[in-house]
């Protein structure tokens, strides 16, 4: 229960049996307003209040308002587009579950913990993340008193990197944009969807031999260009200039704008390519690899190899665009094959005795 001053008068608001009651007390004194609210609560409990009831929507009904709210935030620049897309994906998963048709106030933490999401732990994280955000927004909009804390599953961490041989084999089968996206990932450590395929020509600093990567939250960071990456971008730049001339001749101004802005042009509303999934899977199969080989491994591989060569964890953190070392450490998969030999040498050094190999 609470009274809040809105304009001249205090207003009351409380929840009872899943229903929201509110209205003006027509009092300017807070103590008298609180007394008025207590009387209204007693009347409501007796079922005698001619109340104003705000129907609490189901999760499905609220989804339209939730997605529009976040779409407006994207337009206002206060929400990253990829976060909005994740919410759309998460709602798609939630819409097939039992909670979709339930009123918001009936969704509890214990109930949320029983939801089974299809295919992968990453889907579970997306669905749980979206549900948590939806209920928090519902609380902010006063559909419910408070949002339950949704327990989130832990998706298994990626535990491998791509060997030089695996990368070489994949490159034999990758073509066009997909090949170039893969090379950018290998040489920059960028996130494939959020960063690589949203790379802009304006962020290529040719004279400084660097790529300014726009990461999550629109944070920028420079990545030095390797010779291979520079050659790829130079080739794409030349192809883009030739395509611009043709598009101008046809009067296709939208195409011109896309080619002038994006490194990887695509048939999307934004104008850039959004995914390489289908083509990458085809190349992966042709190369004889399993489903554990995914484009995102280029980022893990980049981080692991740069750390191995530089021994500079802070540098790797900055190159990946992380806020903390703890996050960066999840991307590092150092080679431990020589650890046993090191321990053996230490044991000999400390004991002064030969190690017993047999027996």
Secondary structure, 3 states (H helix, E strand, C coil): CEEEEECCEEEEEEEECCEEEEEEEEECCHHHHHHHHHHHHHHHHCCCCCCCEECCCEHHHHHHHHHHHHHHHHHHCCCCHHHHHHHHHHHHHHCCCHHHHCEHHHCCHHHHCCCCCCCCHHHHHHHHHHHHHHHHHHHHCCCCCCCCCCCCCCCCCCCCCCCHHHHHHHHHHCCHHHHHHHHHHHHHCCCCCCCHHHCEHHHEECCCCEEEEECHHHCEEEEECCHHHHHHHHHHHHHHHHHHHHHHHHCCHHHHHHHHHECCECCCCCCECCCCHHHHHHHHHHCCCCCCCCCCHHHHHHHHHHHHHHCCHHHHHHHHCCCCHHHHHCCCCCCCCCHHHHHHHHHHHHHCCCCCCCC
